[in-house]
Amino acid sequence: MTTSVTDVLIVGAGPTGLTLACDLVRRGVDCRLIERGDGSFPGSRGAGIQPRTREIFDDLGILDEIHDAGGPFPLIMRWEGESQLGTADVIERNAPTPDRPYGEIWMLAQWRTVDILRTRFEELGGHVEAGSELTGLTQDSEQVTATVRRPDGASEFIRARYLVAADGGRSCVRDSLGLAFDRVDLEAPPMLIGDAVVDNLDSDYWHIWPTAPGGLVTLNPIKGGDTFAFVVQYTLPGAEPDVDRDGTPEKLRHLLRSRTGCDFKIGKIRFLSTLRTRTAMAERFRVDRVFLAGDAAHVHSPTGAQGLNTSVQDAYNLGWKLGAVLCHGAPEMLLETYHAERHRVAAELLQRSSGILERDRTDTKVGFTKRGSDTHQLDLAYRDSPLTVEHRSALTGDALRAGDRAPDAPCADVSGARLRLFDLFRGPHFTLLAFGDTRVPRLPNDLVRTYRIRGVQRAERSAALIDTEGHARNAYAHEGLFLVRPDGYCAVATHNPDDVSSYFSWGHLGALHSASD
């Protein structure tokens, strides 16, 4: 049996594992990504990419590909039998603003998102080890030892400083740790779900029969492929979905005709499954040197498109912290903030998606209720995190605070070239924004990039950026220092440069010791 060594072993090559792998590789962290299956993903599930996730994909260098392959969610076409009743829109579509460049959810089949992430991982020098299954793990104070069965049947020991479970709701890693993961059945009918080619249905609309006999039926043309994602609910007593019974094109055609009265020409069925709506969350997202992320840590109702997006943000939150510990000498206590920050967020989003499901259940006009901007995940914050340092006083109610998402803004450099704050944030580093004449501290260049921002009237050669339209100062402040974390949240907001310098001594993490005592 062979033995190998790495810094981080990631188990599971879905959106969570691939996002983390991309982030670690660009930080120079040695990592391996194993996947039990062949590396492909058969379905369109998780087809909604929220504005905050679009910002993350911008940072990872894949947003153009995501935009080219996907598109906005279509309007709903309401049906009763064979009659169209008119359109409805359940998507909040906000125009881009200087601080929020992406105003609505973006549709892309999850299998296509996975393909794009995998390609990016390979461009960065990584590769997915498909057909490699974790069969056991142990850990001590120094490392995790994973036993992996390779595609040829041989076993390998992989010794890693840390292991991240991104292996889904049925996580074998979580089970091996003995973590509680109590599933709660929500009050929702069982469903037959899948992706199928439908030759004689308008692909410009999301088609819904909210009052179909036996339960709601939907057919949604998914961007990034040639299929409609379908949902057939079973609301009658004793009625249950059955993949074997309805799993051929002809049988699915018969089922849809019996429910809708429409005779659809069903081509290939690319994915088919049953769904019972449940939620669950692990009691801990970290056990010593093992971390849980994505569905391995929390399982959401599919309503509101929160699951995939929360999972991607788990990876984005954990990646920079692992990089800081492994590459920049940060204390291991930093890693404890992953649970401290993400467990609370996941709990809030589980409650939010379950609330949307409950409202949908009572809507018989459209079948779905309005998805507001609270689902965009732009307002999630870490104000109470031990990583957050707010040292200003007398702030107005709407003022940006440490712990909030760092806004975007258009600016110009001293040559007049246009750029955005997000252009400065892009990459694995911290970013210090200095507004006005606030003194800038000396910081390690390999960890922090510093930019002074001034208005047009005070622009001079010492200014790295000119706030040509005032948007940056309106979003942040006219004077002060803002240290932006690598995951795009404000870590420090202050007028005192010593507050920024001392941040990287990590003394503020002492609060975690007190909380754990």
N, C-alpha and C positions, 0 to 999 in steps of 0.2 A: 504494500500500500504506500503510495507516494504522500509526501507532506509538503505543503507550500505555505508561504507567509504573505500576508497583506495587511494594510491598515484597516480597511473597512470591507466587510463582506455584506453585500446586499442580496436579500433573498426575494425574488419576484421582479419581473421585468415588465410590469404594467406602467401606467403613467407615474405612479409614485416612485417606484424604483428607478425608472429611467430619468426622471427629473433630478433625483438625488445623485445618480451616477454622473450626469452631465455637470452638475454643480461641483461635485468633488473633483472630477478630472481636471476641470479648468482651474481649480485651486492647487493642483499639483499633488493631490492626495492619491495614494496608491489604493485602488479599490477593484473589487471583482463583483460582477453582477451575474447571478445564476438564476435560471428559469426552468422549472420542472417540465413545462410544455415545450412546444417547438418554436416558441417566440412569437407566434401569430395570435391575433385576437379576433374572434369571429364576428362580434356584434357591434352595433352602433351605440349601445348603452353608454351613458355619460357623454351625450352629444352636445351638451351646453357648456360653453367656455365663458365664464363670467369675466367682466372687465378687469378685476384684480388679477385673474390668471393670465389674461392677455398681457398685462404689464410684466408679469413674471416671464412669459414666453418672449417678450421683447428683450428682456435682460439676457435670456439664454441664447438669443440669436436665431429664433425660429418663428417669430411672429409673421414675417412675410409669407412663409410657407403655410402657416395656419390660415392666414387671410386668403391666400390664393386658392387653397383647397376647400374652404368653407364659405359661409355666407350668413346673412341674417336669418332668424327664424321667420317662416312665412306667416301670413295671416291665417286665421282659422276659418274654414268653411263649415258652417253648421248645416247638418242634414237631419231630415226626418224621413226615413225610408228612402225612396228614390228622389225626393224633392230637396233642392237646396234652399236653405232659409236665410242665407246672407252671411256676411263675414263678421268676424270679431277679432279683437287683438288683445291678448293677455300679457304681452311683453311691454315693459316700460322702456321706451326708446328715447334716450336723452341725446341731444346733440353734443358732440365733443366740446369740451371747454379747455382753457389753458391749463388748469390743474388736473383735469380728468379727461385724458385724450380718448378714452374708449367708453362710450355711453350706453352700450347695450350688450346683452348676451350674444355670443357668436355660435353658430351651429357647425359642428364637424363631427362625423362619425368617430367614435372612440378608437376604432381600429386604425383610422387614418392618423389620429393624433399620436398613437403609439408608434406608427411607422415613422412619423416626422421626428419624434424624440429619439428613436433608435438610430436614425440616420445621423442626427446631430451627435449622439454619443460616439458613433463610429468616426465622424469627422474629427472629434476631439481625441481620437486614439484608443477608444474603448471598444469592447465587443461583448455582446450578450452570449453567455455560455448556456445555450438552449439544451434541453434534454438532461439537465443536471439537477438532481433532486436532493434536498437536504434530508438526511435520514436520522440525524442525531446531533446534539450539541451539548457541550459542557463549558463552564467558564470558571475562572479563578480571578484573583486580584489583578492579573497582568494581561489576560487575553481570553478570547473565546476560541474553542476548538470545535469546528463543525465537521461532521462526517457527510460527504457528498458522494452520491452514486452518479457516475459519469454515464454518458450515452452508451458506451461499450460494456456497461455492467460493472466495471472496475470501481473501487472506492478510493476516495482521496480525503486526507485530513487537510483542512484549511484552517490555519491559525491566524486570527485577526485581532487587532486591538479592539475593534468594535464590530457588532453585527446589527444590521437593520432589517427588521421583518417588514417587507412590503408584499407579502404573499396572500393578501386578500382576507375576506371575511371568514374563511375556514383555515386561517393561518395555523400551520403546523408548528411554527416557532412559538406563537402565543400559547398553544396547547402544551408544548413541552415545558414552558415556564410555569404552568399551572395557574395562570391568571384568570380570574373570573371574567366572563364575557356573557352576561345574562341577556338573552334576546327577548325583546318585548314585541308581541304581535300587536300591530295597530289595527284599528277598526276599518278595514278595507277589504273588498272582495278579492279572492284569488284571481290571477290573470294568466292568460296565454300571451306571451310576448315574442317578438322576433323581427326579422328583416326579410322581406321578400320583394322580388321584382313584380311590379304590377303594370301591365302594358296599356291598360285603358283607363287610367285615372290621371287627372290634371296634377302635375307636379308643382304647380305654383301655389298650392294651398295645403294646409294641414287640415285634413278632413276628420270631422268628429260627428258621431251619432250619439248625443248625450243621453237620449231616452230609448235607445235600441232595446228590443225585447231580450231579456236575459242579462242585460248590462251594457255599459258604455263600450263603444268601439271607436278606435282612432287609427288613422293611417297618415303618417307624417313623412314626406319626402326628405330624406336625410342628405345634407350636403356632404360631399366627399365620396359619394358612391352612387349606385344606380338603383337603390332599393328604397322602399317605404318601411319605416319602423311601424309595426302594428301592435296594438294592445286590444285584447278582448277580455272584458271583465265577466265574471260569473257571479251574479247576484242572487239567483234563484236558490232556494233551500236544496242542499244536496248536490248542486251542480259544481263540477270541478273541471279545471283544464286538464287536458291529456295530450302530451306530445305525440304519443303513438297513434292515438285516435285521429288527431287533426294535423299530423306532421307531413303530409304530402301536398303538393300544389292543388290536386283535385279536392282533397278533403278540406283544405283551408278555404278553397273557393266555395265549397258547399257551406261551410260554417259562416263565412262572411255574407253569403247570399241569404241564409236563414235569419241573420241578424239585421241586415241592412236593406234587403230587397234588391240590391245591386249585384249584377253578375260580372265580377272582376276576373280578368284574365291573369291568373297567377303564374309567373314563371318560376325561376329557381328560388327556393327558400334557403337563404344563406345562414340563418341563425334562428333557433327556436328553443324556447324554454318556458317554464312556468315561474311565476313570481308570487310570493306571499310577502306582504309588506311588513318588514320588521325593522326595529332599530336595536342597536347594541353599542356599548362602549366599554373598553377595558378599564379596570380600576387604576392601572398605572400605564404610562407610555414608556417607562424605562425601568428595567430591572438590571442593575449593575451595568454591564457592558453591552446589554442588548436593548434596542429601541424598537418600538412599534410605530408604524406610520401607515396612513391611508386606511383602507378597509380592515387591515389587521388590528387597528386601534379603535375604529368606530365605523358603524354601518348605518347609513341614512336611508330614509324614505327617498324614492327617486324624485319626488315632487320638489320643484324649486331649483333643481340642478345645483345642489350643494355638495354632493359626495365627492366627485372627481376633483372639484375645485378646492375643497378642504384638504384633500389628500395631497394635491400638488403643493399647497402651502405648507403642509407638514414637512415635506421634503425640503422646501426652500428655507424653512426656519431651521431645520437641523443641519443642513449642509454647511452653512457658514460657521456654525459653532464647532462642528467636527474639524473644519479647516483651521480655525483659530487655535484649537487645542493641539492638533497634529503638526501644524506647520509654523505657528507663531508663538508657541509657548504659553498660551492661555491656560489657566488652571482647569482641571477636570470638572470643578464645580460649575463651570459655565454650562456644561451639558445638562445639568439638572434643570436649567431654565427651559429646556425643550418641553418637559412635562408641565412645568409651571405655567407656560404660556399657551401651549396648544390644547391641553386638556380642557381648560375653561372655554376656549373658542369652540372646540368640537361640541361641547355640551350645549352651548348657545345655538349652534347651527343645527344640531339634532332637534332641539325644541322648535326652531324656526321651520324646518322642513316638515316636521310632524304637524305643525299648525296649518301650513299650506294644504297638506293632505286633508285635514279635517274640514277646511273651508271648501275644498274641491268636492268633497263627498256630498255636500248639500247643494251644489250648483247643478241644476238640471237644464239651464238655458244654454250654457256653453260646454259645461263639463269640467272647465278649469277656471280658476279665479285669477285675478291680476297678479302678476309677479312684479313687485315693486323694486325700487332701487336698493332696498335692504338686502335683496338677494345678490347684489353685485359684489359684496364683500369688500367694498372700498372704505367702509366706515369701521371695520374691525380695528381694534387698537390694543396696545399693551401698556396702557398708562400705569397700571398697578404692578408691572413686572419689576423684579429686582434689577433688570438691565436698564431701567428707565430713570433718567436723572433730569428733573425739571427744577431749575434754580432761578426762575423769574417770578415776579410778584405782580399783583394788580392786573391780571390778564382779563380781557373781555371774554364773554361767554363763548364766542365762536373762534377764539384764537387757536392757532395750531399749538399743540402741546407735545412735549416729549412723550413718546409712546404711540403717537398717531402715525398713520401712513404719510410718508414724505410726498408732497404734491409735485406735479410737473409744472413747468412754466417755460415759455419761449424766451430766449435771450439771444445775445450776439457776442462774439468775441471782439477783441480790440481791432481786428481787421474788418469787422462788419459781417463776418460769416454767421449765418443763422444756425442755432443749435438749441436743444432742449436740456432741461435739467436731467431728464431721463438719460440723455446721451452721456452725461457726466457720471451718473450712477451705474451705468452698464458695466458689469465686470464683478470680480470677487472682492473688491476693496470697500472700506469705509470711505465716506465722502464728507468733508467739512465745508460747509457753506458759511462764509463770513460776510455779513451785511454791514454796510457803512464803514465806520472807522474802528470797529472793534478789533482789538489786538489779537493776532493769530498766534497760537502756541506752536512750538517746534514738535513735530510728530514724526513717527517712523514712515519713511516714504514707501516702504514695501507694504504698508498696511492702510495708509490713509492718503487720499488725494484732496488737496485744499484749493478752494476757489473763492476769491473775493468778488462780491457782486455790488455794483454801484448803479445809481440811476444815470440817465443821460446827462443831466446837468453837472454831475460830479465825476463823470468818466475821466480816467487818466490812465497813464501807461501801467500803473500798478494794479489796475483792476483786471482780473482775468475775464470777467464777464460783465456785460452791460445789460441792465434790465430795461430794454428799450421801450417797453409798454407798461412797465410797472407791475406785471403779473407776478413776478417772483417775490417782490416785497409785499404785495398784497396777500400772497399765500403764506409767507413766513413772517417777516418783520422788516422794518427799515434799519434796525440796528440789532446786532446780536450774533451768536454762534449757534449753528445747528449741525450736530454730528449725525449723519445718516448711516444706519446699519447697512450691511451688504444685502439684506432682504428688503430694503426700502422703507424702514420705519425710523422715526427720529429717536435716537438713543439719548442725546443730550440737547437741552435748550438752555442757553445761559448767556450772560454778558461777560463772564469771567473765564479767560482762557485756561486758568488752572483747573477748572472743572473738566475740561476736555482732556488735558494732559493726564490728570489723575484717573480718568476713566479706564485707561489701559493698564492700570495697576490692579484692576478688577476688585478693589476693596469693597465696592457696593454689593458684591455677591455674598457678603457676610450675612445678609438677611436670610439667605437660604439655610445657613447653619441654624439660625434661630428658629426658622419654621420647621426644621426637621427634628429639633430637640424635643 
